[in-house]
Amino acid sequence: MRILNIINNELVTNKQKLEHELERVLNLTTDTTDEKLDLSIKLINKLTQADADISTWETYINKEKENK
């Protein structure tokens, strides 16, 4: 089904955007160390959630395949 691919692509794209944003924040030279730290931790938390979302989605898809 196309919707399954769309959902998968959306989850992966979201994770890639977060990774890119984290890289950008780490390379900033204008922010203070505290600002960079706060932004980095927030992004890492979002990345952790994105990983969990992808893992949950993959588990769901695998169970659906087994049921067919």
C-alpha positions in Angstrom: 0.0 0.0 0.0 1.2 3.5 -0.8 0.2 4.9 2.5 2.5 2.5 4.3 5.4 3.8 2.2 4.4 7.4 2.7 4.3 6.9 6.5 7.7 5.2 6.5 9.2 7.9 4.3 7.8 10.6 6.6 9.3 9.0 9.7 12.7 8.6 8.0 12.7 12.1 6.6 11.8 13.6 10.0 14.8 11.8 11.6 17.1 13.0 8.8 15.9 16.6 9.3 16.6 16.3 13.1 20.1 14.9 12.4 20.9 17.7 10.0 19.6 20.3 12.5 21.8 18.8 15.3 24.8 18.9 13.0 24.0 22.5 12.2 23.7 23.5 15.9 27.0 21.7 16.8 28.8 23.7 14.1 27.4 27.1 15.1 30.0 29.6 16.2 27.6 32.4 17.2 25.7 30.7 20.1 27.1 30.4 23.6 28.0 27.0 25.0 24.9 26.9 27.1 22.7 27.7 24.2 24.3 25.1 22.0 24.0 22.6 24.9 20.3 23.3 25.4 19.5 23.1 21.7 21.6 19.9 21.3 19.9 18.1 24.2 16.4 19.1 22.9 17.3 17.7 19.4 18.8 14.5 20.9 15.6 14.0 22.8 13.6 14.5 19.5 15.9 12.1 17.7 15.4 9.5 20.4 11.7 9.8 19.9 12.1 9.6 16.2 14.1 6.4 16.6 11.4 4.9 18.8 8.7 5.9 16.3 10.6 4.2 13.5 11.1 1.1 15.6 7.5 0.9 16.6 6.4 1.4 13.0 8.7 -1.4 11.7 7.4 -3.7 14.4 3.9 -3.0 13.3 4.7 -3.6 9.7 6.4 -6.9 10.4 3.5 -8.1 12.5 1.1 -7.2 9.7 3.2 -9.1 7.2 3.2 -12.2 9.5 -0.6 -12.0 9.7 -1.1 -12.2 6.0 
